[in-house]
Structure formats: structure tokens, C-alpha cells
Amino acid sequence: MRLSEDRDVADSKSDGMLFIDTSILNDGGYLHYRLEGSSDNSSPVLVFINDTFVNLHIWDPTVSVLKQRYPKYRILRYDIRGYSSNSIGDATKITLELLSADLGALLAHLNILRVHSFIGLGLGAHIALRFLAHNPTIASSFVGVGFEYRSKSREAVEYEWSRRIYLNYNTEKRVGLVADKAVSRWFTADARNGPEWLRVREMIAQGSAEGMEKVACAAIESVGYGDSGYDAKLILSTLDVPALFICGAGDFVLPEEMEGYPALMKEGLGQSVEVKRANRLVCCERAEEFVSVLHCWSREALGYPSP
């Protein structure tokens, strides 16, 4: 997948004068992204990849802390295909392979040849793993946040997505059931109706119903039930770079599952960290702690000095 011309698109839902760069994929889909932080092209690059339902602004709290504490990083984040209707292009379904190709096209477009770390949330972690399976030497590390692998039956996963798709085509139900249910699961009770809760709820409500329907294919693939043969467990076992797995302590059964991920990897490469007083969106609810965990681990695992 290649990218063509750039356009600037005003983003009125963030901090006033912020502009999001937009590139056009060769199948007509728009890829919205933002590259910020250090202007030095030799600075280490962090690539943040978001989950379904949400856009690149899910990382706003994390990026704000990162830029303040560690200004020497270059930070790239983007909307995965399917969040907005203009990102879909000619795709009849959105697969992990397609999402991985989009990531590769964006990196090539920006002439980013080396990545310090891919940091993926939910489906974003699987996109990074799929990309690393094809490009094992491009990154120095991988960070997976709140992502699962086959914790439910195929029937349960497919039913869950079919219900989401049905509800999402009804605007009232999308807000009242899909968005509310998601934020209730992703945040702790302490955050209920707080600024981040409301911000993310609105983000989910603004997503494309058609995009959600098409990205369901990738989501089902990500937990090992697609037809592509994608296997996160196998990819983790072959990774040759350090990996960090971050999970909110209140994220239902996920802490126990993710605690076992390091054992899937080669000895000494994987580490699991559980963040207290957080559910799925550690990057929003506990942004300062999240950044501290990222930085301390990076320094220890990769031997980099403080920026």
C-alpha cells in the first residue's frame, strides 16, 4: 500500500489550532496521522497505534506527558483504517494484513527507516506484531497494552462483534449502548463521567459504523479466529526484540492472561507490568504512570540513557 499527496485537515476536537496531516492511500483511503516531538530526524521514534472504536487522540494524555518529560523523542500516531468513513478506501473488508500494510506505507512515506518502539493498544498491538512478523529488524522494541489472545470462544467473539455492528448503525444506540458500554469497561469506576471518560465516549460515538463493520474482520483475526493464519502467540515466540506488556489491574481477566505473555517469548525478552487503579485505558487514566513505566523499561531493557 502506497501513500500519495499530503493534505492538512483541521482538527476541531482537540487543542484549538492543532492540525492533523492526512495522506491518501493508493486505494483512495485517507490516512490521518501526526508526527510531533523532536524535530531532529536522528531522534528515536515512538509509533503509537490505537485500538478499534477510537482515533489517534486516545494517546493525547500520554503524548502530552512524553513531550514535557522527554522532548528528544519523535512521536508518530495515526488513525487506523476504519475509524472514519473516508479512511476505508476501496476495502471490502479490513484485515490485519491490510492494516499492517498501511503502517508500512506511512513509515515509508515519512522516510522512517528505524523505530525505537511500536506501542499498540488492543488491536493496535496486533497490527504492530503483524508488521514485525514481516519486518523483524525495523524496531528496537515492542510494547503491547491491554490486548488479548483467544480468551473467548470463536462463537462468543463473532456474536459480540455482530451485536456491536448492529447497534452501531443506530446513532442513538451507538451512544447509549456501544459507547457507554465501552467506556464502562475501559475505565475504572473512579473515572466515571470524568473528563477522560466523556472525551473517549464522544470519540467512540463519532466513529464510522461502516468502518467498524469492516474492521471486525481484523479484530476477529487478532484473537486467532480468522482465515489468515495470524497467530500472535507464534509471533511473540519468534520475536528477537524486548517486549513490554502493560495491563490495568482492573481489566477483568486480562491481567492474568497478559502476565503469561513473557513466557511465550525467548528467555529474558518479555516483561509484564500491571498498573493499579486502571482498566484498559492505562494510557488515559494513568498517563503519567504509563509514561514512567515505558521510560524505565526502555532504559533498562535497551540500555538507553534518559533523553
Secondary structure, 3 states (H helix, E strand, C coil): CCEEEEEEEECCCCCCCCEEEEEEECCCCEEEEEEEECCCCCCCEEEEECCCCCCHHHHHHHHHHHHHHCCCCEEEEECCCCCCHHHCCCCCCCCHHHHHHHHHHHHHHCCCCCECEEEEECHHHHHHHHHHHHCCCCECCEEEECCCCCCCCHHHHHHHHHHHHHHHCCHHHHHHHHHHHHHHHHCCHHHCCCHHHHHHHHHHHCCCHHHHHHHHHHHHHHCCCCCCCCCHHHHHHHCCCCEEEEEECCCCCHHHHHHCHHHHCCCCCEEEEEECCCCCCHHHHCHHHHHHHHHHHHHHHHCCCCC
